[in-house]
Amino acid sequence: MKLTFYQVDVFTNQAFGGNPLAVFPDADELTSDQMQKLALEMNLSETTFVMKPTRPDADYRVRIYTPRYELPFAGHPVIGTHWVLAKLGRTKLVEPVTTATFELGVGVLPATLNVKAGRVESVVMTQGKPEFGSVIEDIELIARGLGTNVEAIKGSGYPIQIVSTGTPQLIVCMRSLADVAGLDAGHYNPTIMNSITSANRLHLIAAFCREAVNPGVDIHVRCMAPSLGILEDPATGSANGGLGAYIVKHGLLNTDQPTVKIRSEQGLEMGRPSFLDIEVDHDNRQPHTVRVGGSVVPILEGTVTF
């Protein structure tokens, strides 16, 4: 069997930034086991497989795999796959805005493709309705898992909470940019982190603060998913969606307008700067709709033979 794949960098406008993604646009004949093996071979945080939809309200069905597991939903794979399908001419582009839908493990979700001069400049996806889960009281355990001190977390004054806009993640607000930037993968404790994620039925921990390195950016973010084989992720659309909902719910930024716009930076410590645009619609700080968008850059294409 020969399959063509495309690799892109998502949430960046420059090559070698953002989060890499491999897309297999013709995956109807693949088994689940073959998809998992291909994702392991690609060895990226996620690989997507595009098939005919099983629901009439979807343009395509998309399955998302990490090197170890299939995910029902993830942000940068959805953004990147929409871009690749448009680039291949499989999504009919209408300027200035084209709407397309994917059938995912969490249902059918729409995305908006911003089009200019026949090309997609950015993709904005609508995520699932925000759900707020448990607040974690054991700050010391979280601090040991992240390899930081208790005050770096406690000093923010905001709770450690599980939030989902399709996939649950643990949101950790930290005191300062220095605290978040100072997190060192060499000091993470994967055993503790895996125990935290396993006990709470999630995979990802997102640490952030309300300071940023770049001008015009509102938050600085780092995301870890060791149980998925991802010690750190350079750009995480699902986590940033949950972060946006958390920020609005707890009033970390001005919520006077019905739509709160947040610009996020991630991946700087990994040498893969990423920028994500978040929009949260809310009623009196009760988020009900979350959108996350960004740019995509093509990197390579090839053929896998097996």
C-alpha positions, -999 to 999 in steps of 0.1 A, spaced: 0 0 0 12 35 -9 -2 66 8 6 102 3 9 124 34 14 161 40 32 177 69 24 213 80 33 236 109 2 249 126 -3 281 146 26 299 129 33 319 97 69 308 95 84 274 88 97 254 117 75 272 142 42 261 156 32 225 160 40 199 133 11 178 119 10 149 94 -21 146 74 -32 115 54 -60 127 32 -70 93 17 -74 70 47 -107 51 39 -89 18 34 -68 19 66 -76 0 97 -74 15 132 -43 -5 138 -26 8 107 -35 44 116 -19 39 150 12 25 135 15 53 110 11 79 138 39 62 157 61 62 125 54 99 120 63 104 157 46 138 159 23 149 186 -7 142 163 -14 127 129 -47 129 112 -65 105 88 -93 118 65 -122 96 54 -157 99 39 -181 111 66 -208 88 82 -230 118 90 -247 140 63 -239 172 81 -201 167 78 -178 173 49 -152 147 61 -146 123 89 -112 129 106 -95 106 131 -67 120 153 -39 99 166 -9 106 189 20 81 188 2 61 215 -36 68 214 -65 80 193 -80 113 205 -117 123 201 -107 159 195 -76 182 193 -71 217 181 -40 219 159 -49 187 140 -83 201 130 -68 235 120 -40 219 99 -62 193 83 -87 219 71 -58 239 56 -44 208 38 -78 198 23 -83 233 11 -48 234 -4 -56 201 -23 -87 216 -37 -110 193 -18 -128 222 0 -144 247 -24 -131 281 -13 -154 311 -13 -139 345 -5 -137 360 20 -150 332 43 -156 295 37 -173 272 63 -164 235 64 -173 208 89 -155 177 103 -170 146 119 -148 141 149 -149 118 180 -169 146 198 -194 151 170 -196 174 140 -178 208 145 -176 237 121 -145 257 111 -142 291 93 -115 294 66 -105 330 59 -97 332 22 -79 359 3 -67 357 -34 -76 321 -35 -56 309 -5 -64 302 31 -48 328 54 -61 313 86 -85 287 100 -108 293 130 -125 263 145 -154 262 169 -148 239 198 -173 221 221 -193 239 247 -171 246 277 -175 222 307 -159 230 341 -148 201 362 -132 196 396 -110 221 414 -77 204 425 -68 214 461 -35 196 464 -12 224 451 19 208 465 13 177 443 8 197 412 40 218 420 60 186 424 47 172 391 57 204 373 90 207 391 82 241 406 74 256 440 40 259 456 41 297 457 46 299 419 11 284 417 -6 296 449 6 331 443 -16 335 412 -47 334 434 -67 313 409 -78 277 412 -63 246 395 -93 233 376 -103 208 349 -118 224 318 -129 208 286 -140 222 252 -139 187 237 -110 171 257 -104 178 294 -72 193 306 -59 206 339 -55 244 339 -28 257 362 -26 295 365 9 306 376 21 338 393 44 352 367 61 348 333 93 339 351 75 311 368 61 296 336 92 302 315 112 287 343 95 253 341 121 228 329 113 196 312 143 181 330 126 188 363 92 175 354 81 144 373 63 123 347 53 97 373 35 123 394 21 140 363 8 107 350 -8 99 384 -25 133 383 -38 129 348 -49 93 353 -67 100 386 -87 128 368 -93 110 335 -74 135 314 -41 136 295 -29 172 295 -17 198 320 -17 234 308 3 260 328 -1 297 319 3 333 332 -11 367 323 22 380 310 38 375 276 71 378 258 57 393 226 38 426 223 1 423 217 -1 389 234 -22 383 265 -10 349 279 21 327 279 13 290 278 31 257 282 14 223 279 25 188 290 10 154 281 35 127 293 8 100 293 5 105 255 42 104 250 44 142 247 66 157 274 58 192 261 36 204 232 46 235 212 10 246 203 -22 231 217 -55 243 203 -77 223 226 -59 235 257 -60 271 246 -97 268 241 -101 255 276 -78 283 288 -100 309 271 -131 296 289 -112 295 322 -100 331 318 -135 344 311 -151 323 339 -127 335 365 -124 371 352 -87 372 345 -92 396 316 -118 423 309 -152 406 302 -172 438 295 -178 427 259 -199 397 250 -170 382 230 -136 382 248 -106 380 224 -73 365 237 -40 361 220 -18 333 233 19 324 228 32 289 233 63 269 223 89 296 228 109 275 253 110 247 227 122 270 199 89 267 181 71 300 187 33 296 182 5 321 183 -31 313 188 -62 335 186 -90 327 210 -125 340 211 -150 333 239 -186 342 238 -202 345 272 -232 357 292 -221 373 325 -188 353 325 -206 321 317 -187 309 285 -209 291 259 -189 292 227 -152 290 221 -133 295 189 -95 290 183 -77 300 151 -43 305 135 -21 302 105 -6 272 88 27 267 69 34 237 45 66 219 52 69 187 32 49 160 14 58 124 8 47 88 3 46 60 28 49 24 15 40 -6 36 
